[in-house]
């Protein structure tokens, strides 16, 4: 580590904004070397704390390189090698190794990351509470990337509001993906192939070539994976010709291509550009749908009897689907056996996600003269994907609506959707003795098309007749077909976002640093409802579809103070504001104030400590935080034109609104202990008390007619003091690794990991919950010169567990509820063989 103008930094290189709290598999060799250096220093009478840290990690959280332990931010990360060794294919795997971070995937199109108890309460929201970046490029839709296939240098989770530096929707934190940078000096690369249980196959390779040694290099990477899933589908046509989700549930087939060019032409000028292309297909996940009797005559709820049947489910959701068999109470059929076969039953025509995505980034760094550096970054993202969810509880039995036999129903939310964005970022950096800072401007445009479809097809077949008619063309004056099912939403959201931001760090004393960050944002948003009939001719689409324009301006500051007690012990305190932009429900909403919803905000206050104890090889970081979260964007009952709440309804209609506030209080700790030259223990734990404030009520519970007055009140349902749904209050992990060497260039490792999280409530009334879970993974590997062999067993104990659950209330009519618990993968095992050069 070197001193640069009074700051503990090591150069100004990367523009990707992220930080790392390393969860290491190795480092014991560095610890042994440090111990020897410490002994030598002691003999010379020098303090050991001036030596390099055994776990020194260089990070780029504030756009310049620093030692992690000097950065006053709470973060966690996995390196590219750790991702490979642990077979961490998605953010769910990564969340198992990072505390304070959870990831829910309902389908390929609906996925929600959560940091410190702050989740998206409206799962279909076009933006998340957690921003995702790839090499400094904002990724608005989670389906735009597949980090499991990319050649990544690291994945970083930055906790707490980062709106000042990262901009929009880094409300609760940031997931930053950093791809591998080309090597300018040597030809390097690898090839890898693997095989595993449940028809898992993989092949990947990377080649790095210096075109002009020391000046220009290119890195190319390609990867392919396929997998059949682990949970059998009980549908009799699951293996028939023409199936889409075939065999087991939860499988996938995906491929990616990645190219990066780096030109470091002089000390004053460098250029880097990357292109990422992914083709993906994900099968339908394993789930079971149950609830009140409606179009489906079977009721599986266990509490709140109203009108002759239970309206709600109370308690722990079952960890197997067998609860859906046997005699049940139904007001239509009475106590009769459910005809469904045991196990998971999903129509093979359903699937989670399929389609291509692209991400392009380009960056120029120019330093005409000290102390100034000019940086420009361009970004482009594009995605066009489809999904088809199976909504029929029993796809072997037709859904009958009056005299109409609808067959099997499918909710294809997101099908036909498309996302495209462009971004430009320009900044000027200044550094001198005791002062470091930059100012910048960012301009981005997005076009986000949300197209939802309801499909129905005949029972007992894999045909999809009339599929081409469902997605009728959208455009002014084009025919508007009249049919009961089909396309039901085509909403275009166009955004122009301009922001000005700045960062200033002042070294007040030799030990005290003060940091001021801020961003001023102007958002112009237009929401166009192209799924609208022409008022004078309802057989055609509107010639001038309704358009809702919104301009929003806000400022997001962050203040940080850090005090260096010793070179290895840091205290910090910070206050930061997060903002998640508002939006539009469309001009078709009858009550004018509900046509738009406002921004969601928070203030987070944090104190923390980062420590390295060289005498015992221990890195230990801890933080306490408090978040005041206001104007939550969540489900609100759709009011009548005069503003009154409907007292009777067939289907409860909802919009997005700002309802209530939440307080989050918590603490977390992470550490790495290099026990000796061979053994490493890393660990972490996080407590997140995210509860609704007093006075907050649930409108939808109060109006859906599901409460019997005992389980929950028949009027307004107060939820103050309740835990925020879909957020675990406590999670922890621990990993024990052993690494050794034999021969001249050979080594081996063995590692076991365990992760735990407490229950998650399914609903805001805290009546039903996903049970707590404990999962274990086992990894082992051996390196023989340039050849490496790696083996991984995930879910070692073969736990059948519920990962999360959807909950719908009132959407099927008065008194209706529907629960959809989604199950994680059973035990899997993989082995890969690679050759590096």
C-alpha positions in Angstrom: 0.0 0.0 0.0 1.3 3.5 -0.9 0.4 7.0 0.2 -0.9 9.2 -2.6 -1.1 12.9 -1.7 -1.9 12.1 1.9 -4.5 9.4 1.3 -4.1 5.7 1.7 -4.8 4.7 -1.9 -3.1 2.8 -4.7 -3.7 4.5 -8.0 -6.6 5.9 -10.0 -7.7 3.1 -12.3 -11.2 1.7 -12.4 -14.4 3.5 -13.0 -16.7 0.7 -11.9 -18.1 1.9 -8.6 -17.9 -0.8 -6.0 -16.4 -2.1 -2.8 -15.4 -5.4 -1.4 -15.4 -7.1 1.9 -13.6 -10.3 0.9 -15.0 -13.6 1.7 -11.8 -15.5 1.0 -10.9 -19.0 0.3 -7.2 -18.4 0.5 -4.8 -15.9 2.1 -3.1 -18.2 4.5 0.1 -18.0 2.5 0.1 -14.2 2.8 -0.6 -14.5 6.5 2.4 -16.8 6.9 4.6 -14.3 5.0 3.2 -11.4 7.2 4.1 -13.4 10.3 7.7 -13.7 9.1 7.8 -10.0 8.2 6.3 -9.1 11.6 9.1 -11.1 13.4 11.8 -9.3 11.3 10.1 -5.9 12.0 10.1 -6.7 15.7 13.8 -7.4 15.6 14.4 -4.0 14.0 12.1 -2.3 16.6 9.5 -1.4 14.0 5.7 -1.7 14.7 4.1 -4.7 12.9 1.0 -2.6 12.1 3.0 -0.8 9.3 3.2 -4.1 7.4 0.9 -5.1 4.5 -2.3 -6.8 5.7 -2.7 -10.5 5.1 -6.2 -10.0 3.6 -5.5 -6.8 1.8 -8.2 -6.2 -0.9 -8.0 -3.3 -3.3 -11.4 -1.9 -4.1 -13.0 0.9 -6.1 -16.0 1.9 -4.1 -15.5 5.6 -4.6 -14.1 5.3 -8.1 -10.5 5.3 -7.0 -8.5 2.3 -5.7 -8.2 1.8 -1.9 -7.6 -0.9 0.6 -11.0 -2.2 1.7 -10.2 -1.7 5.3 -9.8 2.0 4.7 -13.2 2.5 3.0 -15.9 3.7 5.4 -18.7 1.7 3.8 -20.3 -1.7 4.8 -19.9 -4.1 1.9 -19.4 -7.8 1.0 -18.2 -9.6 -2.0 -17.1 -12.8 -3.7 -14.2 -13.0 -6.1 -14.4 -14.7 -9.5 -12.5 -17.7 -8.2 -14.8 -18.1 -5.2 -17.8 -17.9 -7.5 -16.4 -20.7 -9.6 -15.4 -22.9 -6.7 -18.7 -22.6 -5.0 -20.7 -23.0 -8.3 -22.6 -19.8 -7.4 -24.7 -19.5 -10.6 -27.1 -16.8 -9.5 -27.7 -14.1 -6.9 -29.5 -16.6 -4.7 -26.3 -18.6 -4.3 -24.4 -15.4 -3.6 -26.9 -14.3 -1.0 -26.3 -17.5 0.9 -22.7 -16.3 1.4 -23.4 -12.6 2.2 -25.3 -11.4 5.3 -27.8 -8.7 5.1 -28.6 -9.6 1.5 -31.4 -11.8 0.3 -32.6 -12.6 -3.2 -36.0 -13.8 -4.2 -36.8 -15.3 -7.7 -40.4 -15.9 -8.3 -40.0 -16.5 -12.1 -37.3 -15.6 -14.5 -39.0 -12.2 -15.1 -39.8 -11.5 -11.4 -36.8 -11.3 -9.1 -36.2 -9.1 -6.2 -33.0 -8.4 -4.3 -33.3 -7.2 -0.7 -30.6 -5.4 1.4 -31.1 -4.8 5.1 -34.8 -5.6 5.1 -35.7 -3.2 2.3 -37.5 -5.1 -0.4 -39.8 -4.2 -3.3 -43.3 -4.6 -1.8 -44.8 -4.4 -5.2 -43.0 -7.3 -7.0 -44.0 -6.2 -10.5 -42.5 -2.7 -10.0 -40.4 -1.7 -13.0 -37.5 -0.6 -10.7 -36.0 -2.3 -7.7 -35.0 -1.0 -4.3 -31.5 -2.3 -5.0 -29.6 -1.1 -8.1 -27.5 -3.5 -10.2 -24.4 -2.4 -12.1 -22.2 -4.2 -14.6 -18.8 -2.4 -15.1 -20.4 0.9 -14.1 -23.5 0.4 -16.3 -26.9 0.5 -14.6 -29.0 -2.6 -15.2 -32.7 -1.7 -14.5 -34.2 -5.1 -15.1 -32.6 -8.1 -13.4 -33.2 -10.3 -16.3 -30.8 -8.3 -18.5 -27.7 -10.2 -17.2 -26.8 -13.7 -16.1 -23.9 -13.2 -13.8 -23.4 -17.0 -13.4 -21.9 -17.2 -16.9 -19.8 -14.1 -17.1 -16.1 -14.1 -16.5 -16.2 -11.9 -13.4 -13.4 -10.5 -11.3 -15.8 -10.1 -8.4 -19.4 -9.6 -7.3 -19.9 -6.8 -4.7 -22.9 -6.0 -2.5 -22.7 -2.4 -1.1 -25.1 -1.9 1.8 -27.1 1.3 2.6 -28.3 4.1 0.3 -25.8 4.8 -2.5 -27.9 7.4 -4.4 -25.3 10.1 -4.1 -22.7 8.3 -6.3 -24.7 5.6 -8.1 -27.9 7.5 -8.8 -31.4 6.3 -9.2 -32.8 3.4 -7.3 -29.7 2.5 -5.3 -32.2 3.1 -2.6 -31.1 0.3 -0.2 -27.8 -0.5 -1.8 -26.0 -1.7 -4.9 -25.1 -5.0 -6.5 -22.0 -4.4 -8.6 -20.6 -6.9 -11.1 -17.0 -6.3 -12.1 -15.9 -8.2 -15.2 -12.3 -9.4 -15.7 -9.9 -6.8 -17.2 -7.6 -7.8 -20.1 -3.9 -8.4 -19.3 -1.7 -6.2 -21.4 1.5 -8.3 -21.1 0.8 -12.0 -21.4 -1.3 -14.5 -23.3 -3.5 -16.1 -20.7 -6.7 -18.1 -20.6 -8.4 -21.3 -19.6 -10.8 -23.9 -20.9 -13.2 -25.7 -18.6 -15.8 -28.5 -18.9 -18.1 -30.0 -16.3 -20.8 -32.5 -15.6 -23.2 -33.0 -12.8 -26.3 -34.6 -11.5 -29.7 -34.0 -13.1 -28.2 -33.7 -16.6 -26.0 -30.8 -15.8 -23.4 -29.9 -18.4 -21.1 -26.9 -18.8 -18.3 -25.7 -21.0 -16.5 -22.4 -20.9 -13.3 -20.7 -22.0 -11.4 -17.4 -21.9 -8.5 -16.2 -24.0 -6.5 -13.0 -23.3 -4.3 -11.8 -26.1 -2.0 -8.7 -26.0 -2.3 -7.3 -29.5 0.3 -4.7 -28.8 2.2 -5.9 -25.7 2.0 -3.4 -22.9 -0.5 -1.2 -24.8 -3.5 -3.1 -26.3 -5.1 -6.4 -25.3 -8.4 -8.2 -25.9 -10.2 -10.7 -23.7 -12.8 -13.0 -25.1 -15.0 -15.4 -23.1 -17.8 -17.9 -24.0 -19.8 -20.2 -21.7 -22.6 -22.7 -22.0 -24.7 -24.4 -19.3 -27.7 -26.7 -19.3 -29.5 -28.4 -16.4 -32.7 -30.4 -16.0 -33.7 -29.2 -12.5 -34.1 -31.5 -9.4 -37.8 -31.7 -8.7 -39.9 -34.0 -10.9 -43.0 -32.7 -12.6 -46.0 -34.9 -12.0 -47.7 -33.9 -15.2 -48.2 -36.9 -17.5 -46.9 -34.9 -20.5 -43.8 -33.6 -18.8 -41.6 -35.8 -21.1 -43.8 -35.8 -24.2 -42.7 -34.3 -27.5 -43.6 -30.6 -27.7 -43.0 -29.9 -24.0 -41.3 -26.6 -23.0 -40.6 -27.2 -19.3 -39.6 -30.8 -19.8 -38.6 -33.5 -17.3 -37.8 -31.9 -13.9 -38.8 -28.4 -12.9 -36.3 -25.5 -12.5 -33.9 -26.4 -15.3 -32.2 -24.1 -17.8 -30.2 -23.7 -21.0 -28.1 -20.6 -21.3 -25.1 -19.3 -23.2 -23.1 -16.1 -23.1 -20.4 -14.3 -25.1 -18.2 -11.6 -23.7 -15.5 -9.5 -25.4 -13.4 -6.7 -23.7 -10.8 -4.5 -25.4 -8.3 -2.5 -23.3 -6.0 0.1 -24.9 -3.6 1.7 -22.4 -1.9 4.0 -24.9 0.0 6.2 -22.5 0.0 7.3 -18.8 -2.5 10.0 -19.9 -4.9 8.1 -22.0 -6.7 4.7 -21.8 -9.8 3.2 -23.4 -11.8 0.1 -22.5 -14.9 -1.3 -24.2 -17.0 -4.5 -23.4 -19.8 -6.4 -25.1 -22.0 -9.0 -23.3 -24.6 -11.1 -25.1 -26.7 -13.7 -23.4 -29.2 -16.2 -24.7 -31.3 -17.9 -22.0 -34.1 -20.3 -21.4 -35.3 -21.0 -17.9 -38.0 -23.6 -17.1 -40.9 -23.0 -14.7 -39.9 -23.2 -11.1 -41.3 -25.9 -8.7 -44.3 -24.4 -6.9 -47.7 -25.3 -5.6 -50.7 -23.0 -5.8 -53.5 -23.2 -3.2 -56.1 -21.0 -1.5 -59.8 -20.4 -1.4 -62.3 -22.3 -3.5 -63.4 -20.3 -6.6 -63.0 -21.4 -10.1 -61.1 -24.2 -8.5 -63.5 -26.0 -6.1 -60.9 -27.0 -3.5 -60.0 -25.0 -0.4 -56.6 -25.6 1.3 -56.6 -22.7 3.8 -56.7 -23.4 7.5 -58.0 -20.3 9.3 -60.4 -17.3 9.2 -63.7 -19.0 8.3 -66.0 -16.6 6.4 -69.0 -17.6 4.3 -68.6 -21.4 4.7 -64.8 -21.7 4.0 -61.5 -20.7 5.4 -60.2 -17.6 3.8 -56.6 -17.4 4.9 -53.7 -19.6 5.7 -52.1 -19.2 9.1 -48.7 -20.6 10.3 -45.8 -22.2 8.5 -46.2 -23.0 4.9 -45.7 -26.8 4.3 -42.3 -27.9 3.0 -43.8 -30.5 0.7 -46.7 -30.3 -1.8 -48.5 -33.3 -0.3 -50.8 -31.0 1.7 -52.7 -30.5 -1.5 -53.9 -34.1 -1.6 -56.7 -35.8 0.5 -60.1 -34.7 1.7 -60.6 -30.9 1.9 -63.5 -28.8 3.0 -65.2 -27.0 0.1 -68.6 -25.2 0.0 -69.1 -26.5 -3.5 -68.1 -30.2 -3.2 -67.8 -30.7 0.5 -65.2 -33.1 1.8 -63.9 -34.8 -1.4 -60.4 -36.0 -2.4 -58.4 -33.8 -4.6 -57.9 -35.5 -8.0 -54.4 -34.1 -8.4 -51.5 -36.6 -8.3 -49.0 -36.2 -5.5 -46.0 -34.0 -6.1 -45.5 -30.9 -8.1 -47.9 -30.4 -11.1 -47.0 -27.8 -13.7 -48.3 -27.6 -17.2 -45.3 -28.3 -19.5 -46.2 -25.4 -21.8 -45.3 -23.0 -19.1 -41.8 -21.5 -18.7 -40.0 -18.9 -16.7 -38.0 -16.9 -19.2 -36.5 -17.0 -22.7 -34.8 -14.5 -24.9 -31.7 -12.5 -25.7 -30.1 -9.6 -23.8 -27.2 -7.3 -24.6 -25.0 -4.9 -22.5 -22.3 -2.6 -24.0 -20.0 -0.4 -22.1 -17.1 1.9 -23.2 -14.9 4.1 -21.1 -12.2 6.7 -21.8 -9.8 8.0 -19.1 -7.7 11.1 -20.0 -5.3 12.9 -17.7 -4.0 15.9 -19.6 -2.0 17.2 -16.5 -1.9 16.8 -12.8 -4.1 17.2 -10.8 -7.0 16.6 -13.3 -8.4 13.5 -14.9 -11.3 13.4 -17.3 -13.5 10.2 -17.6 -16.3 9.5 -20.0 -18.4 6.3 -19.9 -21.1 5.1 -22.4 -23.6 2.4 -21.7 -26.2 0.5 -23.6 -28.6 -2.3 -22.4 -31.3 -4.2 -24.4 -33.6 -7.1 -23.6 -36.5 -8.8 -25.3 -37.8 -11.7 -23.2 -40.9 -13.8 -22.7 -42.4 -15.8 -19.8 -45.4 -18.0 -19.4 -46.6 -18.9 -15.9 -48.9 -21.7 -15.1 -51.8 -20.4 -13.0 -54.1 -23.4 -13.0 -53.9 -25.2 -9.6 -54.7 -28.4 -11.5 -53.6 -28.2 -15.1 -55.3 -31.6 -15.7 -58.7 -30.1 -14.9 -60.2 -27.4 -17.0 -61.1 -24.0 -15.5 -64.9 -23.4 -16.1 -66.2 -19.9 -16.0 -70.0 -20.1 -16.3 -70.8 -21.8 -19.6 -67.3 -21.2 -20.9 -64.6 -24.0 -20.6 -61.3 -22.1 -20.5 -59.1 -25.1 -20.4 -55.7 -24.3 -18.7 -54.9 -20.7 -17.8 -51.5 -19.0 -18.1 -50.4 -15.7 -16.7 -47.8 -14.5 -19.2 -46.8 -11.3 -17.3 -43.9 -9.7 -19.1 -44.4 -11.6 -22.4 -43.7 -9.3 -25.3 -41.9 -6.8 -23.1 -38.8 -5.0 -24.2 -36.2 -2.8 -22.5 -33.6 -0.5 -24.0 -31.4 2.2 -22.4 -28.6 4.5 -23.3 -26.4 6.3 -20.7 -23.6 8.9 -20.8 -21.4 9.8 -17.9 -18.7 12.5 -17.8 -16.6 13.5 -14.8 -13.6 15.5 -13.8 -11.4 14.4 -10.9 -9.1 16.6 -8.9 -6.5 15.5 -6.4 -3.9 17.3 -4.3 -2.4 17.2 -0.9 -5.2 16.5 1.6 -8.1 16.9 -0.9 -9.6 14.5 -3.4 -12.8 15.0 -5.3 -14.7 15.0 -8.6 -17.8 16.4 -10.2 -19.8 14.8 -12.9 -22.9 14.8 -15.1 -24.9 11.7 -16.1 -27.6 11.6 -18.8 -29.6 8.4 -19.6 -32.7 7.5 -21.5 -34.8 4.3 -21.1 -37.7 2.7 -23.0 -39.4 0.1 -20.9 -42.3 -1.7 -22.5 -44.5 -3.8 -20.2 -46.7 -6.2 -22.1 -48.8 -8.7 -20.2 -50.9 -11.5 -21.6 -53.4 -14.0 -20.3 -53.4 -17.2 -22.3 -55.6 -20.3 -22.3 -55.1 -23.6 -24.1 -56.9 -27.0 -24.2 -56.4 -29.6 -21.4 -54.6 -32.8 -22.1 -52.4 -31.5 -25.0 -49.2 -29.6 -25.5 -50.7 -27.6 -28.4 -51.0 -23.8 -28.3 -53.6 -23.1 -31.0 -54.1 -19.4 -31.8 -50.9 -18.4 -30.0 -50.1 -15.9 -32.8 -53.4 -14.1 -32.3 -52.8 -13.3 -28.7 -50.0 -10.9 -29.4 -51.9 -8.7 -31.9 -49.8 -5.8 -33.2 -49.8 -2.6 -31.2 -50.1 0.7 -33.0 -52.4 3.7 -33.6 -55.4 2.8 -35.7 -54.7 -1.0 -35.8 -57.6 -3.4 -35.1 -58.5 -4.1 -31.5 -59.7 -7.7 -31.3 -62.6 -8.5 -29.1 -62.0 -11.6 -27.0 -62.1 -12.5 -23.4 -58.5 -13.5 -23.0 -55.3 -12.3 -24.6 -53.1 -9.2 -24.4 -54.2 -7.1 -21.4 -51.4 -4.6 -20.9 -49.1 -2.6 -23.2 -47.6 0.2 -21.2 -44.6 2.1 -22.5 -42.4 4.0 -20.0 -40.0 6.5 -21.5 -37.5 8.3 -19.2 -35.0 11.0 -19.6 -32.8 11.3 -16.5 -30.2 14.1 -16.0 -28.1 14.3 -12.8 -25.2 16.3 -11.5 -23.1 14.8 -8.8 -20.0 15.4 -6.7 -17.6 13.9 -4.2 -15.2 15.6 -1.9 -12.9 14.0 0.7 -10.9 16.3 3.0 -8.2 15.0 5.3 -9.0 17.1 8.3 -6.1 15.7 10.4 -3.6 12.8 10.1 -6.3 10.5 11.3 -9.7 12.1 10.5 -11.2 12.2 7.0 -14.5 13.9 6.1 -16.4 13.0 3.0 -19.3 14.9 1.3 -21.3 13.4 -1.6 -24.4 14.5 -3.3 -26.5 14.1 -6.5 -29.1 16.4 -7.9 -31.5 14.5 -10.3 -34.1 15.6 -12.8 -36.3 12.9 -14.2 -38.7 13.4 -17.0 -41.0 10.4 -17.3 -43.8 9.6 -19.8 -46.1 6.7 -19.4 -48.1 5.9 -22.6 -51.0 3.4 -22.4 -51.0 2.0 -26.0 -53.5 -0.6 -25.0 -56.4 1.8 -25.4 -59.4 1.8 -27.7 -60.3 4.8 -29.9 -63.2 6.5 -28.1 -65.2 7.0 -31.3 -64.4 3.5 -32.7 -63.7 0.8 -30.1 -62.8 -1.7 -32.8 -59.4 0.1 -33.4 -56.6 1.2 -31.1 -56.4 4.8 -30.0 -55.0 7.2 -32.6 -53.6 9.3 -29.7 -53.1 7.0 -26.7 -53.2 8.6 -23.3 -49.9 9.9 -22.1 -49.0 10.8 -18.5 -46.0 13.1 -18.1 -44.1 13.5 -14.8 -41.1 15.7 -14.0 -39.4 15.0 -10.7 -36.4 16.6 -9.0 -34.6 15.5 -5.9 -31.3 15.7 -4.1 -29.5 12.8 -2.4 -26.6 13.6 -0.1 -24.3 11.4 1.9 -22.0 12.5 4.8 -19.2 10.3 6.2 -16.5 10.8 8.8 -13.8 8.2 9.4 -11.2 8.1 12.1 -8.1 5.9 11.9 -7.3 4.7 15.5 -4.3 2.7 14.1 -3.3 1.8 10.5 -5.3 -1.4 11.0 -8.4 -0.1 12.9 -10.9 2.3 11.5 -14.1 3.9 12.9 -16.7 5.5 10.7 -20.1 7.1 10.8 -22.4 8.1 8.0 -25.8 9.6 7.1 -27.3 9.0 3.7 -30.5 9.6 1.8 -32.0 7.2 -0.6 -34.6 7.9 -3.2 -36.6 5.5 -5.4 -38.4 7.3 -8.2 -42.2 7.6 -8.4 -44.2 6.6 -11.4 -47.6 6.4 -13.1 -50.5 4.0 -12.9 -51.9 5.4 -16.1 -54.6 8.0 -17.0 -57.2 5.2 -17.1 -57.3 5.1 -13.3 -60.6 6.8 -12.3 -59.4 8.7 -9.2 -57.0 11.4 -10.5 -54.7 11.5 -7.4 -54.0 7.7 -7.9 -52.9 8.2 -11.5 -49.4 8.8 -10.2 -47.5 7.6 -7.2 -44.7 9.5 -5.5 -41.1 8.8 -4.7 -40.0 6.5 -1.9 -37.4 7.8 0.4 -35.2 6.8 3.3 -32.5 8.2 5.6 -30.0 5.7 6.9 -27.6 6.4 9.8 -24.7 4.0 10.4 -21.7 3.6 12.6 -19.1 0.9 11.9 -15.6 -0.4 12.5 -13.1 -2.1 10.3 -10.3 -4.0 11.9 -7.3 -6.2 11.1 -5.4 -7.9 13.8 -2.1 -9.1 12.3 -0.9 -11.0 15.4 -3.7 -13.6 14.9 -4.6 -13.0 11.2 -8.1 -11.8 11.9 -10.1 -9.4 9.8 -13.3 -8.2 11.6 -15.8 -5.7 10.5 -19.0 -4.6 12.2 -21.8 -2.0 11.7 -24.9 -0.7 13.4 -27.6 1.0 11.3 -30.9 2.7 11.6 -33.2 3.5 8.6 -36.2 5.7 8.4 -38.1 4.4 5.3 -41.1 6.6 4.1 -43.8 6.6 1.5 -43.6 2.9 0.7 -44.6 2.1 -2.9 -47.0 -0.8 -2.4 -50.4 -2.1 -3.2 -53.3 0.3 -2.7 -57.0 -0.2 -3.4 -58.2 1.4 -6.6 -60.6 4.1 -5.6 -63.8 5.2 -7.5 -63.7 8.5 -9.4 -65.0 10.5 -6.4 -62.2 9.1 -4.2 -64.4 6.7 -2.2 -63.2 3.2 -1.6 -65.5 0.5 -3.2 -67.5 -1.4 -0.6 -68.4 -4.3 -3.0 -66.5 -5.8 -5.8 -66.1 -9.0 -7.8 -62.3 -8.6 -8.3 -60.3 -6.4 -6.0 -58.6 -3.9 -8.3 -55.3 -2.4 -7.1 -52.8 0.2 -8.1 -49.4 1.3 -6.8 -49.6 3.9 -4.1 -47.6 5.4 -1.2 -48.7 3.6 2.0 -47.1 4.2 5.4 -43.6 3.9 6.7 -41.1 1.4 8.1 -38.3 1.6 10.6 -35.3 -0.7 10.2 -32.8 -1.2 13.0 -30.0 -3.7 12.7 -26.5 -4.8 13.2 -24.1 -7.0 11.2 -20.6 -8.5 11.5 -18.3 -10.2 9.0 -14.9 -11.6 9.5 -12.0 -13.8 8.2 -9.8 -15.7 10.5 -6.6 -17.2 9.1 -6.2 -19.8 11.8 -2.8 -21.0 10.5 -1.0 -21.5 7.3 -3.7 -24.0 6.1 -7.0 -23.2 7.7 -9.3 -20.2 7.1 -12.6 -19.5 8.7 -14.9 -16.8 7.3 -18.2 -15.9 9.0 -21.0 -13.3 9.2 -24.3 -12.6 10.9 -26.9 -9.9 10.3 -30.0 -8.8 12.2 -32.5 -6.6 10.4 -35.5 -5.5 12.4 -37.7 -4.1 9.6 -41.2 -3.3 11.0 -44.1 -1.2 9.9 -44.6 2.0 12.0 -47.6 2.5 14.2 -50.7 3.6 12.4 -50.0 1.8 9.1 -52.9 -0.2 7.9 -53.5 -2.8 5.1 -56.3 -1.7 2.8 -56.5 -4.9 0.8 -56.9 -7.0 3.9 -59.7 -4.7 5.1 -61.6 -4.8 1.9 -61.1 -8.3 0.6 -63.6 -9.9 3.0 -61.1 -12.5 4.2 -61.0 -11.6 7.9 -63.3 -13.2 10.4 -62.8 -10.7 13.3 -60.6 -13.1 15.2 -57.6 -13.9 13.0 -57.7 -10.3 11.8 -60.2 -7.4 12.1 -63.1 -7.2 9.7 -62.5 -3.5 9.1 -59.2 -1.8 8.6 -56.3 -4.2 9.5 -53.5 -2.4 11.5 -50.1 -3.8 10.7 -48.0 -1.4 12.8 -45.2 -3.4 14.5 -45.5 -6.2 12.0 -42.4 -7.5 10.2 -42.1 -6.4 6.6 -43.1 -9.3 4.4 -40.5 -11.4 2.5 -37.6 -10.2 4.6 -35.8 -12.5 7.1 -35.0 -10.8 10.4 -31.7 -12.7 10.9 -29.3 -14.5 8.7 -25.8 -15.9 9.1 -23.2 -17.9 7.3 -19.9 -19.6 8.1 -17.3 -21.3 6.0 -14.3 -23.5 7.0 -11.6 -24.0 4.4 -8.4 -26.1 4.4 -5.7 -25.5 1.8 -2.4 -27.3 1.3 0.4 -27.9 -1.1 2.2 -31.0 -2.3 5.0 -31.4 -4.8 6.4 -28.4 -6.6 3.3 -26.8 -8.3 0.4 -28.7 -6.8 -2.2 -27.7 -4.2 -5.6 -28.8 -2.9 -8.5 -27.3 -0.9 -11.5 -28.5 1.0 -14.3 -26.3 2.2 -17.7 -26.6 3.8 -20.2 -23.7 4.1 -23.4 -23.3 6.1 -26.0 -20.6 5.7 -29.1 -19.9 7.9 -32.0 -17.5 7.7 -35.0 -17.1 9.9 -38.6 -17.3 8.7 -40.1 -14.7 6.2 -43.7 -13.6 6.5 -45.7 -14.0 3.3 -48.2 -11.2 4.1 -48.2 -7.9 5.9 -50.6 -9.2 8.5 -47.9 -11.7 9.5 -50.3 -14.7 9.4 -48.4 -17.1 7.1 -44.7 -17.5 6.8 -41.9 -19.3 4.9 -40.1 -21.5 7.4 -36.5 -20.8 8.4 -33.8 -22.8 6.6 -30.3 -24.1 7.0 -28.3 -25.1 4.0 -24.9 -26.6 3.6 -22.5 -26.8 0.6 -19.3 -28.8 0.2 -16.4 -27.9 -2.2 -13.1 -29.6 -2.9 -10.4 -29.1 -5.6 -6.9 -30.1 -6.6 -4.5 -28.2 -8.9 -1.8 -30.2 -10.7 0.3 -27.6 -12.5 -1.9 -26.0 -15.1 -4.7 -28.6 -14.6 -7.4 -28.1 -11.9 -10.3 -30.3 -10.8 -13.1 -29.0 -8.8 -16.1 -30.7 -7.2 -19.1 -29.0 -5.5 -22.1 -30.4 -3.7 -24.9 -27.9 -3.1 -27.7 -28.4 -0.5 -25.5 -31.2 1.0 -28.2 -32.3 3.5 -30.8 -32.6 0.6 -33.3 -30.2 2.3 -36.6 -29.8 0.6 -37.4 -26.1 1.4 -39.6 -23.2 0.5 -37.5 -20.3 -0.8 -40.3 -17.7 -1.0 -44.0 -17.4 -1.7 -46.3 -15.2 -3.7 -49.5 -14.0 -2.0 -52.6 -12.7 -3.7 -55.7 -11.4 -2.0 -59.0 -10.3 -3.6 -57.7 -10.8 -7.1 -60.0 -13.8 -7.6 -63.1 -12.1 -6.2 -64.5 -11.1 -2.8 -63.0 -13.3 -0.1 -60.4 -14.9 -2.3 -56.7 -15.6 -1.5 -54.0 -17.5 -3.3 -50.7 -18.7 -2.0 -47.8 -19.9 -4.2 -44.9 -21.3 -2.3 -41.8 -21.7 -4.5 -39.3 -24.4 -3.7 -35.5 -24.4 -3.9 -33.3 -27.0 -5.5 -32.7 -30.4 -4.0 -29.1 -31.6 -3.6 -26.9 -31.3 -6.7 -23.3 -32.3 -7.4 -20.9 -31.1 -10.1 -17.4 -31.8 -11.1 -15.3 -29.6 -13.5 -11.9 -30.0 -15.1 -10.0 -27.0 -16.3 -6.7 -26.1 -18.0 -5.1 -22.7 -17.4 -2.4 -21.2 -19.5 
